[in-house]
Amino acid sequence: MAMKIKQLLFLFIYGIGLFGFAQISEDNSPDELKLPFKAGEWFQFRIHYGFFNASYTTIELSRDSLNGKPVLHAKGYGTTTGLARWFFKVEDYYDTYFDEKKIIPYWFIRDIYEGGYTKNLEINFDHNQNLAHVNDLKYKKQETFKISDNAQDLISAFYYLRAFYPNNRLEPNETFSINMFFDKENYVFKMKFLEKETLHTKFGKIRCMKFRPYVQSGRVFREQESVTLWITDDGNKIPIRLQADLAIGSIKVDLEKFKNLVAPFEIQFN
């Protein structure tokens, strides 16, 4: 049970960072785009493992400054709850400071406690030199790594892909990829668009886009295509549900609460 809780918390943060992998249209620049988020936006997601209400994850956005420059500051927090917390205590904190026009990260913080395992990292991104300077606070070690163009951290990807998503240009089974840097490593993740679908949720019927992130099959996931993700097909582009078949059991992540959206939350009544 303990290992499953740790994996599903990571999967959720992974999922929201992957939900909209897409290529930026060359005829659009960040200045011309209307961002699908704003300072003050806040989400809470509930994660279920079988019959267990295993944990909650929140993510919020505010205005801030970094080295005298205006930035957007996103905070992510994940924790186990109830019986799951008794078996396996999790307190995960994530921060990212990113450019409010280019939507690229400058400073990423990961401070986690997972059943006695801890990690405390800071990453400073130098996009001019394509370098990531990693400060491991736990082991007092500093390293520098080469990164790919427009590399995103786990949280900034959530906002980057919402900002640059190419509306109405996706075809069924079309795949996308994005460059990310996480835990001292470069990653290229892929995702496939499946279809548009109306999803029944606690809020009502929501028009969504349905995706299939590619994951590694084996000890955690049953198959490479074991994860399904639904994103609202509106001006907010927010993940509303994620489902995954694990090697043993399954998990589901649902949007529980939200506030301060930039566009109306569209509910279908017919």
Secondary structure, DSSP 8 states (H G I E B T S, - for coil): -HHHHHHHHHHHHHHHHHTT-----TT--GGGS--S--TT-EEEEEEEETTEEEEEEEEEEEEEEETTEEEEEEEEEEEE-HHHHHHS-EEEEEEEEE-TTT--EEEEEEEEEETTEEEEEEEEEETTTTEEEEEETTTTEEEEEE--TT-B-TTHHHHHHHHT--TT---TT-EEEEEEEETTEEEEEEEEEEEEEEEEETTEEEEEEEEEE---BTTTBSSTT-EEEEEESSSS--EEEEEEEBSSSEEEEEEEEEE--SS----B--
